[in-house]
């Protein structure tokens, strides 16, 4: 692996014109040491940086590149759409077609509104839930990240905890007062909050599989317990499936676990990796969205024709090729089993959480079931491990508190390469203690 003088130069240059030199905080490598690598291209399972280094990568643009980078199916759809203009700011046939496809694939969605990011989707979904119920408060879970809307930055995971700033300045006391938090997987804590704020809670929002404190799975009965509670109390249950939607199953985590929320938020995968989001749900709730109803939300680029074309190609492929999910599960399981064997042979304390094509390594001996247990992981060890993998040409998320994502571009041969790099990086990390 080459040294990266061009990336170093670009990072120094970027800090003069971009806050912290990056346009999203986790990219700055502060949690793992060193400076970020600046990417120039990606294809299949690989990314290439400005210095000519090639990386086998397991971020996949934080999830949506389920078919690998620059997949021909998506590229062809984009190339066909480009000559017709990049944006109209007016309705198109493609918006209807992808809305119908999403409603057909996702159990909870009868109507859907396109937006431009996961953050827009979650902000809008909570606003609609408040308008629909006439209530002000919402419940979120410690360590779940729903974008950078004000109310979501209270006890957030992901980049917030990576930088050691779990609650952001700029969030008003009024917003904080309307945002109630509970530990993930703690149904009794949620019931206590609901009882203490009787008829005041508009929505409960969560990642049905948390991916922003590292990967954390819902315990048996947790999601169904929330469903039952929300039904009883007239609360809108929102699943944030920006990461898990169409990745864990054609219908997302709600299909995998058999629990149907009232609303769902979706992200970049419905644009084939382009800047897209969406929120949808029951007709009676979505009919509160303007112009059908009184809750206002708008956007010039919502339903962008290029993004809709890319997303349509991606979703049609996933719907017609269910074997994608079986193959991804097999590949990811082989990777996870190889890592477990490596760490057991080294006598390391570890927990690996895994579902479908998502997984996270935690350097802790205890099970990781919520934010507090996730924070017991040895982050210094993770930093050494990350850099060891980077030097061996494997690009991981530069934070302990992120999930990794496997694409169909990872072959059996690449699984073996990954396991070998994992073993060598772990040996090095242990030796540096």
N, C-alpha and C positions, 0 to 999 in steps of 0.2 A: 504494500500500500504506500503510495507516494505521500510526501508531506503536502500541505495545502497552502502554499504561499498566496495563490490568487484568492482563495476564500478568505484568508486572513486580511488581505488588502481590501477586499470588498466589504468585510465586516467593519473594519475601521472607517472606511469611507461612508458606509451606511449610517453610522452613528451621528454623522453631522446633519443628516436630513430626515432620519426616521427615529422615533423614540426608542432607545435601546438597540437600534440597528436592525430591528425585526418588526414585522407587521402582525405578529401574534406571539405573546410572551414566551411560551414553552420553547419556541424555536431558538432562543438565545443560548441554550446549553448551560444555563446557570446552575441547574440541578445536578449536572453530571461533570462539569469542569470542561475547560477548553472553549473553543469558539466554533460556531456553526459552519457547516459545509454548505456552500451555495450551489444549488443544483442547476443544471442546464438542460437536461433531457431525461426521459424515462421511457422504457419499453419492456413490456412483459413483467418479469419479476425484478428488474434492475432499474436503479437510478444512477445517473452520471453527474459528477460535479465539475466545477469550472477548471479543476486541476487534472481532469482526465481519469479520476478514480471511478471505478464501478462498484456499486453496492447492491447486494441482495437485500431487499428491504421488506419490512413487515409493518409498515404504517399504511401504505396504500391510500394516501391522502386522507388519513384518519377514517378509513373504512370503505368508501364507495368504489374503489377500483377492484371490485370482486373478481373481474376477469383479467386483472393485471393492467399495466399501463398501456395506453395508446392501442387498445384493442380495436381490431379492424372493423368489427361490427359497429361500434360507436363512432369511430372515425369516419366511416362511409356515410353514416346518417348526418353527421355534422357537415361534411363536404357537400352533400346534396342540398342542405338547407342554406348554406352561406350565400349562394348567388341571389337568393330571394330577399336579402337584406338581413342585417344583424338585429334589428329591433323595429317594431311597429308602434307599440303603445296602443294597440287596438286588438280586438279579439281575433283568434285564429282557430281553424279546425283542429289543429294539433292539440290545443289546450283541452278541448272536449274529449278527444280520443284518449289522452293520457289520464284525464280525470276518471273516465269510465274504466280504464284499465286498473288504476289504483283502487277504485271502489270494488272492482271485481276480485282483487287480490287480497286486500286488507279487511279482516272481519268487521272491524268497528266503523269503517268509513262508508257512509252513504253519499255524502257530499264533501268536496274538498276545495280548498282555496290555495292557489300557488303564491309563494312569496320567493324571496331571494336568498334566504339563509335559515339555518336552524334557529338562530336567535330570534329572527322575525317570527318564525313559526310558533315558538313557545310563548313569546310576548303576546302574540295575537290570540293564541288559544286561551290563555288565562284571562285576557280581557273579555273574550266572548263568554267564557264561563261566568265571569262576574256579571256581565250584562244579562245573561240567561237566568241566573239565580237571584239577582238583586242583592247579592252578598259581596263583602269586600275582602275577606281574608282567604289565604291559601296556605296549604301545608306542602312543604318540600322536605327532602331528606338530606341529612348531613353527608357531604361528599358527592352528591349528585350535582352535575353541572348541566345547566340548561341554556347555555349562552350567556351573554354579558348584559342582559336586561337587569335593571336595578334590583328588582326583587329576587333575582336568582343568584346574586352575588353574596348572599348571606349564607354562611357555612357551605360555600361552594367547594367543589373538588378541583381536579385537573390543574390548570395553570395557576389557579389561586393558591392552592396549598404548595405547589412546586416552588412558588416564589415566597412562600411564607406569609402571604397576605390573604387570609381566608375571608375577610370582610373588607370591601373596598370603600375608601373615602369617596364621597360624592353620592352615596346612597342615603337618602333622607331618613329621619327618625320615623316619619309617617309611613314610609314604605316598609321599614323594618318592623313596625308595629303590626302591619297587616300580613307579615310573612312569618308563619310558624314553622319550626323545624323539629324533626324527629329523627332518631337513629334509624338507618336502613335495616330492614328485617325485624323491626320492633313494632309489632302490631298493637300491643297493649299501650305503648306510648302514643300511638296515633289515636286510639280510642279515648285516651285521657285528654288529648288536645281537643278533639271534637266535642267531648262532653263539657270541657271548660269554656268552649266558645260556641255554645249551642245556637244553631241556626245562623251562624255568622261565617261559616266556611263555604266558600264558593267552589273550590277545587282542591284536589290532591294531585300533585304532579310528581312523577318519578320515572327514572329509567327502569323498565321492567327487568333488564339486566344492566347493572351499573357498569359503566366503562370509564368513568372519570375519577375514580379513586383506585385505579387499577380495576381489573375485572372482578366484580362481585356478583354472585348469583343470588336470586331470591330463594329463601328457604321454603320448604314445602308448606303450603297453606298461606304464605304471606300475600301473594297477589290476589288469591281468591278471597282472603279475609278483607283486603282493601275494597274489593269489588262489592262484597256483601255490605260492608259498612257504608260505602257511598250510596248504594241503592237504598238502604234504610234511612239515611240522613238527608237525601236529596242533594248530595255533593257530586260534582262532575269529576269523574276519574279520568286523568290524562296520562297516557303513556307517551313518554318522550322516546321515540324510536328512530331518532336521527342516526344513531349508530347501528341499531339492531334491525331496523326496517329493511326487508328484502335480503338481509345478510344471514340471519339465523334460519329463515324459512321464507317461502314466497310471501307469506302473510306476516312475517316478522315474529318477534318474541310472543306476541299475543296468540298467534297460531301455534307456536311451539309449546306454550304452557297452557293453552286452552282457557285463557281468561280474556274477556273482551271489555276494553275500557269504553268510556263514552266519547272520548276524543283521542286522536293520535297526532303527533308531530313527526314529520319526516325531513330528511336532509339530502345531502349531495348525491346520493345514489340515484335519485329520481331525475337527475340531470346528467347521469353518466359520469359524475365527478365535477361537473360544472357548477357554478354558484346558484344553487336552487334550494328551496325549502317548501314545505307545504304543511297545512294543518287541516284536519277533517274529522268527521264524526257523524253522529246521528243527525238526520234531517232537521228535527225540531230544534236542535242546538245551532246547527250551521245556518238555518234560516234567520238567525238573529244578526248575521253579518250583512253589512251594507253591500248593495242596495236593496237586498231582500228584507233587511231588518235595520235596527237602529245602531248597531255596534260598528263604528267606522274603522276601516283598514283599507289601505290602498298602496299602489306601487307601480311606477312607470314600467319597470322591467319585469314585473310579475308575469309569469307565463312566457318568458322570452323564447322566441321561436327556435333558436339554436339549441338552447338548453332542453326544450321540450322534445326536440328531435333526438338528441342524444339519449335522454331519459327513456323515451319510447322504445328505442332500439335495445337498451339495456334491460328494461322490464319485460319486454316481449321475449327476449332470449331466456331470461330466468324463469318466466312462466312456462315456456315450452321445453325447458331442459331441467326438470327436477333433479336429475342425477348430479347436477352441480353441487347440491347440498350434501349428498352422500359422499361424493368425492372429496369435498372440502373437509368434511368431518374425518374421513380416513387420513388425509394428509396431515391435518392438525394433530390428530391423536398420535400419529407416528412421531411427529416433532416433539410433542409433550412427553411421550414415553422415553424418547432418547434423552431429553433434558433431565428427567427424573433419575434415570440410570446414572447419568454423569454426576449429579449432585449427591446421590446416595453413595457412590463410590468415593467421593471426596469427603464424605461425612458432614455435609453442610446442613444447616437449618434452612428449610425452605417450604413454601406452599405454592403450588401452581393451581390457579383457578382456570377452568376451561369449559367452554360450551361452543359447540359448532366449530366455526372458523375463527374464534376469538380466544385469547388466553393472556394471562399475566403471571409473571414470576414475582413472588414476594420472598425476601430473605428474612423469614421469621419462622419459628417453629410452631406457631399457633395458627389455627384456621382463620381465614380472613373472611368475615361475614358482614362487616360494616366499616365505617370510616375510622373508628378508633382502632380496630384490629389491623386495618390497612397501615396505619401510622406506626405500627410496631416494626415494620420492615426496616432493615438496615440500609438506609439510603446511601451511605458511604460505600458499602459493598456494591450496591446497584451502579453507582457512578463508575467504579473501577471495572465492573463487568461491562457496562455500556461502552466504555472506551476500548476495552479489549476486543469486543465484537466489532467496533468501528474499524480498528486497525486490521482486522481480518476480513474486511469487506462486507460486513453485515450491518445494516442501518436499522436501529431500533428507535422507538419513541424515546426522546431525551428527557424522560421523567419516569420515576417509579410509578406515578399515579396515572398511568394510561394503559389502555388495552392495546394488544397487538392484533393484527388482522392478516389472515392468510388468503392469498388469491389462487385462482385456478392455474396461474402461471408457474406455481411451485411444483416441480416434478419430483419424482422419487429420488433422482440423483441430487437435486438441490436440497432435499430433506437431509440426506447424508452429509452434504457439505455443511449445512447449518449445524447439525449435531456435532460434527468435528470442531467447528469454530466455537461452538458453545462450550465444549469440554476444555479447549485450550484457553479460552477467555476466563473460565471459572478457575482453572488451575492458577492462572496468573493473578487473578483477583485475590484468591486465598493466600498466595505467596506474599502479596503486598500488604497483608494485614499487620 
